Amino acid sequence: MANILSFGLLCTATGAVLGLLTFSRNRKNDIKSNVKNAATESAIIKTKLENIDQFVDSIRIDFKASDQRWTALSETVIRIDESTKQAHNCIDKIENKEEI
């Protein structure tokens, strides 16, 4: 009976040790896996942020180009308006001369 009891205790102790070793190994593997997943997610996020940054820079460049075009167009409209005023003045002078 003592042999069976000691054999049972030995099996129980061996099972406990093997269980702890398995738990420790699985915990290490889980940590490695989590670190690897976190690094992958971090790289993906970094890549997406870089893409967004490039897109914002592209928009900024397009905006500057549009602003320059609007400025040029505004200057052109001002010149055309001045030219039109001068043309109307000339037309008014010609019409006034014909009335006399």
N, CA, C and O atoms as a GROMACS GRO file, in nm:
protein
  400
    1MET      N    1   0.082  -0.119   0.000
    1MET     CA    2   0.000   0.000   0.000
    1MET      C    3   0.087   0.126   0.000
    1MET      O    4   0.054   0.225  -0.066
    2ALA      N    5   0.197   0.123   0.073
    2ALA     CA    6   0.288   0.236   0.080
    2ALA      C    7   0.351   0.259  -0.057
    2ALA      O    8   0.374   0.373  -0.098
    3ASN      N    9   0.380   0.146  -0.128
    3ASN     CA   10   0.437   0.160  -0.262
    3ASN      C   11   0.340   0.228  -0.357
    3ASN      O   12   0.379   0.313  -0.438
    4ILE      N   13   0.215   0.192  -0.346
    4ILE     CA   14   0.112   0.251  -0.434
    4ILE      C   15   0.095   0.398  -0.400
    4ILE      O   16   0.082   0.482  -0.490
    5LEU      N   17   0.095   0.429  -0.271
    5LEU     CA   18   0.081   0.567  -0.228
    5LEU      C   19   0.200   0.650  -0.273
    5LEU      O   20   0.182   0.760  -0.324
    6SER      N   21   0.321   0.600  -0.256
    6SER     CA   22   0.439   0.675  -0.298
    6SER      C   23   0.444   0.687  -0.450
    6SER      O   24   0.486   0.789  -0.503
    7PHE      N   25   0.400   0.580  -0.521
    7PHE     CA   26   0.394   0.587  -0.667
    7PHE      C   27   0.292   0.692  -0.711
    7PHE      O   28   0.315   0.766  -0.807
    8GLY      N   29   0.181   0.698  -0.642
    8GLY     CA   30   0.077   0.798  -0.672
    8GLY      C   31   0.128   0.939  -0.648
    8GLY      O   32   0.104   1.029  -0.728
    9LEU      N   33   0.199   0.959  -0.534
    9LEU     CA   34   0.255   1.090  -0.504
    9LEU      C   35   0.362   1.128  -0.606
    9LEU      O   36   0.371   1.244  -0.647
   10LEU      N   37   0.443   1.030  -0.648
   10LEU     CA   38   0.545   1.056  -0.750
   10LEU      C   39   0.481   1.097  -0.881
   10LEU      O   40   0.527   1.191  -0.946
   11CYS      N   41   0.375   1.028  -0.921
   11CYS     CA   42   0.304   1.062  -1.046
   11CYS      C   43   0.240   1.199  -1.036
   11CYS      O   44   0.242   1.276  -1.132
   12THR      N   45   0.184   1.230  -0.920
   12THR     CA   46   0.121   1.361  -0.899
   12THR      C   47   0.225   1.471  -0.906
   12THR      O   48   0.204   1.574  -0.972
   13ALA      N   49   0.338   1.450  -0.839
   13ALA     CA   50   0.445   1.550  -0.841
   13ALA      C   51   0.500   1.567  -0.982
   13ALA      O   52   0.525   1.679  -1.027
   14THR      N   53   0.520   1.455  -1.052
   14THR     CA   54   0.570   1.461  -1.190
   14THR      C   55   0.471   1.536  -1.278
   14THR      O   56   0.511   1.617  -1.361
   15GLY      N   57   0.343   1.509  -1.262
   15GLY     CA   58   0.240   1.578  -1.340
   15GLY      C   59   0.239   1.727  -1.311
   15GLY      O   60   0.223   1.808  -1.403
   16ALA      N   61   0.255   1.763  -1.184
   16ALA     CA   62   0.257   1.905  -1.146
   16ALA      C   63   0.378   1.975  -1.208
   16ALA      O   64   0.365   2.085  -1.261
   17VAL      N   65   0.494   1.910  -1.201
   17VAL     CA   66   0.616   1.970  -1.259
   17VAL      C   67   0.600   1.985  -1.410
   17VAL      O   68   0.631   2.090  -1.467
   18LEU      N   69   0.552   1.879  -1.475
   18LEU     CA   70   0.531   1.886  -1.620
   18LEU      C   71   0.429   1.994  -1.656
   18LEU      O   72   0.444   2.064  -1.756
   19GLY      N   73   0.325   2.006  -1.575
   19GLY     CA   74   0.224   2.110  -1.597
   19GLY      C   75   0.285   2.249  -1.585
   19GLY      O   76   0.256   2.336  -1.668
   20LEU      N   77   0.367   2.271  -1.483
   20LEU     CA   78   0.433   2.402  -1.466
   20LEU      C   79   0.529   2.431  -1.581
   20LEU      O   80   0.534   2.544  -1.630
   21LEU      N   81   0.605   2.329  -1.622
   21LEU     CA   82   0.698   2.350  -1.734
   21LEU      C   83   0.622   2.383  -1.863
   21LEU      O   84   0.662   2.470  -1.939
   22THR      N   85   0.511   2.312  -1.886
   22THR     CA   86   0.430   2.337  -2.005
   22THR      C   87   0.370   2.477  -1.999
   22THR      O   88   0.369   2.550  -2.098
   23PHE      N   89   0.321   2.515  -1.882
   23PHE     CA   90   0.265   2.649  -1.864
   23PHE      C   91   0.371   2.755  -1.892
   23PHE      O   92   0.344   2.854  -1.960
   24SER      N   93   0.491   2.734  -1.838
   24SER     CA   94   0.600   2.830  -1.857
   24SER      C   95   0.637   2.842  -2.005
   24SER      O   96   0.656   2.952  -2.055
   25ARG      N   97   0.647   2.727  -2.074
   25ARG     CA   98   0.681   2.728  -2.216
   25ARG      C   99   0.573   2.799  -2.297
   25ARG      O  100   0.602   2.882  -2.383
   26ASN      N  101   0.447   2.766  -2.269
   26ASN     CA  102   0.338   2.828  -2.341
   26ASN      C  103   0.331   2.978  -2.314
   26ASN      O  104   0.298   3.057  -2.402
   27ARG      N  105   0.362   3.016  -2.190
   27ARG     CA  106   0.362   3.158  -2.155
   27ARG      C  107   0.470   3.232  -2.233
   27ARG      O  108   0.446   3.341  -2.285
   28LYS      N  109   0.588   3.174  -2.243
   28LYS     CA  110   0.696   3.235  -2.320
   28LYS      C  111   0.657   3.247  -2.468
   28LYS      O  112   0.682   3.350  -2.530
   29ASN      N  113   0.596   3.141  -2.522
   29ASN     CA  114   0.553   3.144  -2.662
   29ASN      C  115   0.445   3.250  -2.684
   29ASN      O  116   0.445   3.318  -2.786
   30ASP      N  117   0.354   3.263  -2.588
   30ASP     CA  118   0.249   3.364  -2.599
   30ASP      C  119   0.308   3.504  -2.595
   30ASP      O  120   0.267   3.592  -2.671
   31ILE      N  121   0.406   3.524  -2.507
   31ILE     CA  122   0.471   3.655  -2.498
   31ILE      C  123   0.542   3.687  -2.629
   31ILE      O  124   0.531   3.799  -2.680
   32LYS      N  125   0.616   3.590  -2.683
   32LYS     CA  126   0.685   3.611  -2.810
   32LYS      C  127   0.585   3.642  -2.921
   32LYS      O  128   0.606   3.731  -3.002
   33SER      N  129   0.476   3.568  -2.922
   33SER     CA  130   0.372   3.589  -3.023
   33SER      C  131   0.310   3.727  -3.009
   33SER      O  132   0.287   3.796  -3.108
   34ASN      N  133   0.282   3.769  -2.885
   34ASN     CA  134   0.224   3.901  -2.861
   34ASN      C  135   0.320   4.012  -2.902
   34ASN      O  136   0.279   4.113  -2.959
   35VAL      N  137   0.448   3.994  -2.872
   35VAL     CA  138   0.549   4.093  -2.910
   35VAL      C  139   0.557   4.102  -3.062
   35VAL      O  140   0.564   4.211  -3.118
   36LYS      N  141   0.555   3.986  -3.128
   36LYS     CA  142   0.562   3.984  -3.273
   36LYS      C  143   0.438   4.050  -3.333
   36LYS      O  144   0.448   4.127  -3.428
   37ASN      N  145   0.321   4.019  -3.277
   37ASN     CA  146   0.197   4.080  -3.326
   37ASN      C  147   0.197   4.231  -3.302
   37ASN      O  148   0.153   4.308  -3.388
   38ALA      N  149   0.246   4.273  -3.187
   38ALA     CA  150   0.252   4.415  -3.157
   38ALA      C  151   0.347   4.486  -3.252
   38ALA      O  152   0.319   4.597  -3.298
   39ALA      N  153   0.460   4.422  -3.281
   39ALA     CA  154   0.556   4.482  -3.374
   39ALA      C  155   0.495   4.492  -3.514
   39ALA      O  156   0.515   4.592  -3.584
   40THR      N  157   0.422   4.389  -3.555
   40THR     CA  158   0.358   4.391  -3.686
   40THR      C  159   0.254   4.501  -3.693
   40THR      O  160   0.248   4.576  -3.791
   41GLU      N  161   0.171   4.511  -3.589
   41GLU     CA  162   0.068   4.616  -3.586
   41GLU      C  163   0.133   4.753  -3.584
   41GLU      O  164   0.084   4.845  -3.650
   42SER      N  165   0.240   4.768  -3.511
   42SER     CA  166   0.311   4.896  -3.505
   42SER      C  167   0.366   4.933  -3.642
   42SER      O  168   0.359   5.049  -3.683
   43ALA      N  169   0.421   4.836  -3.712
   43ALA     CA  170   0.475   4.862  -3.846
   43ALA      C  171   0.363   4.901  -3.943
   43ALA      O  172   0.380   4.990  -4.026
   44ILE      N  173   0.249   4.833  -3.931
   44ILE     CA  174   0.136   4.866  -4.018
   44ILE      C  175   0.087   5.008  -3.990
   44ILE      O  176   0.062   5.084  -4.083
   45ILE      N  177   0.074   5.042  -3.863
   45ILE     CA  178   0.029   5.176  -3.825
   45ILE      C  179   0.128   5.280  -3.873
   45ILE      O  180   0.089   5.385  -3.924
   46LYS      N  181   0.257   5.252  -3.857
   46LYS     CA  182   0.360   5.347  -3.900
   46LYS      C  183   0.352   5.367  -4.052
   46LYS      O  184   0.363   5.480  -4.100
   47THR      N  185   0.332   5.260  -4.126
   47THR     CA  186   0.322   5.269  -4.272
   47THR      C  187   0.199   5.351  -4.311
   47THR      O  188   0.207   5.435  -4.400
   48LYS      N  189   0.088   5.327  -4.245
   48LYS     CA  190  -0.034   5.402  -4.275
   48LYS      C  191  -0.016   5.550  -4.242
   48LYS      O  192  -0.062   5.636  -4.318
   49LEU      N  193   0.048   5.580  -4.132
   49LEU     CA  194   0.073   5.720  -4.096
   49LEU      C  195   0.164   5.788  -4.198
   49LEU      O  196   0.143   5.904  -4.232
   50GLU      N  197   0.264   5.716  -4.246
   50GLU     CA  198   0.352   5.772  -4.348
   50GLU      C  199   0.275   5.799  -4.477
   50GLU      O  200   0.296   5.901  -4.543
   51ASN      N  201   0.184   5.707  -4.513
   51ASN     CA  202   0.102   5.728  -4.632
   51ASN      C  203   0.011   5.849  -4.615
   51ASN      O  204  -0.007   5.928  -4.708
   52ILE      N  205  -0.046   5.865  -4.495
   52ILE     CA  206  -0.131   5.981  -4.469
   52ILE      C  207  -0.048   6.108  -4.476
   52ILE      O  208  -0.094   6.208  -4.532
   53ASP      N  209   0.072   6.105  -4.422
   53ASP     CA  210   0.161   6.221  -4.426
   53ASP      C  211   0.193   6.260  -4.570
   53ASP      O  212   0.192   6.378  -4.605
   54GLN      N  213   0.222   6.160  -4.654
   54GLN     CA  214   0.250   6.188  -4.795
   54GLN      C  215   0.127   6.244  -4.864
   54GLN      O  216   0.138   6.334  -4.947
   55PHE      N  217   0.009   6.192  -4.831
   55PHE     CA  218  -0.115   6.240  -4.890
   55PHE      C  219  -0.141   6.385  -4.850
   55PHE      O  220  -0.180   6.466  -4.933
   56VAL      N  221  -0.118   6.417  -4.723
   56VAL     CA  222  -0.136   6.555  -4.675
   56VAL      C  223  -0.037   6.648  -4.744
   56VAL      O  224  -0.073   6.760  -4.782
   57ASP      N  225   0.086   6.604  -4.762
   57ASP     CA  226   0.185   6.685  -4.834
   57ASP      C  227   0.140   6.709  -4.978
   57ASP      O  228   0.155   6.819  -5.030
   58SER      N  229   0.086   6.606  -5.041
   58SER     CA  230   0.037   6.618  -5.177
   58SER      C  231  -0.078   6.719  -5.184
   58SER      O  232  -0.083   6.802  -5.275
   59ILE      N  233  -0.168   6.713  -5.089
   59ILE     CA  234  -0.280   6.808  -5.084
   59ILE      C  235  -0.227   6.949  -5.063
   59ILE      O  236  -0.275   7.044  -5.125
   60ARG      N  237  -0.128   6.963  -4.976
   60ARG     CA  238  -0.069   7.094  -4.950
   60ARG      C  239  -0.007   7.153  -5.077
   60ARG      O  240  -0.023   7.271  -5.105
   61ILE      N  241   0.063   7.070  -5.153
   61ILE     CA  242   0.124   7.115  -5.278
   61ILE      C  243   0.016   7.154  -5.379
   61ILE      O  244   0.026   7.258  -5.445
   62ASP      N  245  -0.088   7.071  -5.390
   62ASP     CA  246  -0.200   7.102  -5.480
   62ASP      C  247  -0.268   7.232  -5.439
   62ASP      O  248  -0.306   7.312  -5.525
   63PHE      N  249  -0.284   7.253  -5.309
   63PHE     CA  250  -0.347   7.375  -5.260
   63PHE      C  251  -0.264   7.497  -5.296
   63PHE      O  252  -0.318   7.599  -5.338
   64LYS      N  253  -0.133   7.488  -5.279
   64LYS     CA  254  -0.046   7.600  -5.316
   64LYS      C  255  -0.056   7.631  -5.464
   64LYS      O  256  -0.061   7.748  -5.503
   65ALA      N  257  -0.058   7.526  -5.548
   65ALA     CA  258  -0.070   7.546  -5.692
   65ALA      C  259  -0.205   7.611  -5.725
   65ALA      O  260  -0.211   7.702  -5.809
   66SER      N  261  -0.311   7.565  -5.660
   66SER     CA  262  -0.444   7.624  -5.683
   66SER      C  263  -0.446   7.770  -5.638
   66SER      O  264  -0.504   7.856  -5.705
   67ASP      N  265  -0.383   7.797  -5.525
   67ASP     CA  266  -0.378   7.934  -5.475
   67ASP      C  267  -0.304   8.025  -5.574
   67ASP      O  268  -0.345   8.138  -5.597
   68GLN      N  269  -0.195   7.974  -5.631
   68GLN     CA  270  -0.122   8.053  -5.730
   68GLN      C  271  -0.208   8.078  -5.854
   68GLN      O  272  -0.206   8.188  -5.909
   69ARG      N  273  -0.283   7.976  -5.897
   69ARG     CA  274  -0.371   7.994  -6.013
   69ARG      C  275  -0.480   8.096  -5.983
   69ARG      O  276  -0.512   8.179  -6.068
   70TRP      N  277  -0.538   8.089  -5.862
   70TRP     CA  278  -0.642   8.187  -5.825
   70TRP      C  279  -0.584   8.328  -5.820
   70TRP      O  280  -0.650   8.423  -5.862
   71THR      N  281  -0.464   8.342  -5.770
   71THR     CA  282  -0.400   8.473  -5.764
   71THR      C  283  -0.378   8.527  -5.906
   71THR      O  284  -0.406   8.644  -5.933
   72ALA      N  285  -0.329   8.442  -5.995
   72ALA     CA  286  -0.307   8.484  -6.134
   72ALA      C  287  -0.439   8.520  -6.200
   72ALA      O  288  -0.448   8.619  -6.272
   73LEU      N  289  -0.542   8.440  -6.176
   73LEU     CA  290  -0.674   8.468  -6.234
   73LEU      C  291  -0.731   8.597  -6.179
   73LEU      O  292  -0.791   8.675  -6.253
   74SER      N  293  -0.713   8.622  -6.052
   74SER     CA  294  -0.760   8.745  -5.990
   74SER      C  295  -0.691   8.866  -6.052
   74SER      O  296  -0.755   8.967  -6.081
   75GLU      N  297  -0.560   8.855  -6.071
   75GLU     CA  298  -0.486   8.965  -6.134
   75GLU      C  299  -0.535   8.987  -6.277
   75GLU      O  300  -0.546   9.101  -6.321
   76THR      N  301  -0.563   8.881  -6.349
   76THR     CA  302  -0.613   8.892  -6.486
   76THR      C  303  -0.750   8.960  -6.487
   76THR      O  304  -0.775   9.046  -6.572
   77VAL      N  305  -0.837   8.923  -6.396
   77VAL     CA  306  -0.970   8.985  -6.388
   77VAL      C  307  -0.956   9.134  -6.357
   77VAL      O  308  -1.028   9.215  -6.414
   78ILE      N  309  -0.866   9.171  -6.269
   78ILE     CA  310  -0.844   9.313  -6.236
   78ILE      C  311  -0.799   9.388  -6.361
   78ILE      O  312  -0.849   9.497  -6.389
   79ARG      N  313  -0.704   9.331  -6.436
   79ARG     CA  314  -0.656   9.397  -6.559
   79ARG      C  315  -0.769   9.410  -6.662
   79ARG      O  316  -0.783   9.513  -6.727
   80ILE      N  317  -0.848   9.305  -6.676
   80ILE     CA  318  -0.960   9.309  -6.771
   80ILE      C  319  -1.062   9.413  -6.728
   80ILE      O  320  -1.115   9.486  -6.812
   81ASP      N  321  -1.089   9.422  -6.598
   81ASP     CA  322  -1.183   9.522  -6.547
   81ASP      C  323  -1.133   9.664  -6.577
   81ASP      O  324  -1.210   9.750  -6.620
   82GLU      N  325  -1.003   9.687  -6.552
   82GLU     CA  326  -0.946   9.819  -6.582
   82GLU      C  327  -0.954   9.850  -6.732
   82GLU      O  328  -0.987   9.961  -6.772
   83SER      N  329  -0.922   9.749  -6.813
   83SER     CA  330  -0.928   9.767  -6.958
   83SER      C  331  -1.071   9.796  -7.004
   83SER      O  332  -1.093   9.880  -7.092
   84THR      N  333  -1.167   9.727  -6.944
   84THR     CA  334  -1.307   9.749  -6.979
   84THR      C  335  -1.351   9.890  -6.941
   84THR      O  336  -1.423   9.955  -7.016
   85LYS      N  337  -1.309   9.936  -6.824
   85LYS     CA  338  -1.341  10.073  -6.783
   85LYS      C  339  -1.284  10.174  -6.881
   85LYS      O  340  -1.351  10.270  -6.919
   86GLN      N  341  -1.158  10.151  -6.922
   86GLN     CA  342  -1.097  10.242  -7.019
   86GLN      C  343  -1.172  10.238  -7.151
   86GLN      O  344  -1.193  10.342  -7.215
   87ALA      N  345  -1.212  10.119  -7.193
   87ALA     CA  346  -1.286  10.106  -7.319
   87ALA      C  347  -1.419  10.179  -7.308
   87ALA      O  348  -1.460  10.246  -7.403
   88HIS      N  349  -1.488  10.167  -7.196
   88HIS     CA  350  -1.616  10.238  -7.178
   88HIS      C  351  -1.595  10.389  -7.178
   88HIS      O  352  -1.676  10.464  -7.233
   89ASN      N  353  -1.486  10.434  -7.117
   89ASN     CA  354  -1.457  10.578  -7.119
   89ASN      C  355  -1.435  10.625  -7.262
   89ASN      O  356  -1.486  10.730  -7.302
   90CYS      N  357  -1.359  10.548  -7.340
   90CYS     CA  358  -1.336  10.584  -7.481
   90CYS      C  359  -1.467  10.584  -7.558
   90CYS      O  360  -1.493  10.675  -7.638
   91ILE      N  361  -1.550  10.485  -7.536
   91ILE     CA  362  -1.678  10.477  -7.605
   91ILE      C  363  -1.766  10.596  -7.566
   91ILE      O  364  -1.831  10.657  -7.651
   92ASP      N  365  -1.769  10.629  -7.436
   92ASP     CA  366  -1.848  10.743  -7.390
   92ASP      C  367  -1.798  10.872  -7.455
   92ASP      O  368  -1.880  10.955  -7.494
   93LYS      N  369  -1.665  10.890  -7.468
   93LYS     CA  370  -1.609  11.010  -7.531
   93LYS      C  371  -1.650  11.015  -7.678
   93LYS      O  372  -1.687  11.121  -7.729
   94ILE      N  373  -1.643  10.901  -7.746
   94ILE     CA  374  -1.680  10.897  -7.888
   94ILE      C  375  -1.829  10.928  -7.904
   94ILE      O  376  -1.867  11.002  -7.994
   95GLU      N  377  -1.913  10.872  -7.816
   95GLU     CA  378  -2.056  10.898  -7.823
   95GLU      C  379  -2.084  11.045  -7.795
   95GLU      O  380  -2.171  11.103  -7.860
   96ASN      N  381  -2.015  11.105  -7.701
   96ASN     CA  382  -2.034  11.247  -7.668
   96ASN      C  383  -1.992  11.335  -7.785
   96ASN      O  384  -2.055  11.438  -7.808
   97LYS      N  385  -1.889  11.299  -7.858
   97LYS     CA  386  -1.844  11.378  -7.973
   97LYS      C  387  -1.946  11.372  -8.085
   97LYS      O  388  -1.966  11.470  -8.157
   98GLU      N  389  -2.010  11.259  -8.102
   98GLU     CA  390  -2.110  11.244  -8.208
   98GLU      C  391  -2.236  11.322  -8.176
   98GLU      O  392  -2.306  11.367  -8.267
   99GLU      N  393  -2.266  11.339  -8.048
   99GLU     CA  394  -2.384  11.413  -8.010
   99GLU      C  395  -2.366  11.562  -8.034
   99GLU      O  396  -2.465  11.632  -8.054
  100ILE      N  397  -2.248  11.609  -8.031
  100ILE     CA  398  -2.224  11.754  -8.048
  100ILE      C  399  -2.238  11.794  -8.189
  100ILE      O  400  -2.221  11.912  -8.221
   0.00000   0.00000   0.00000
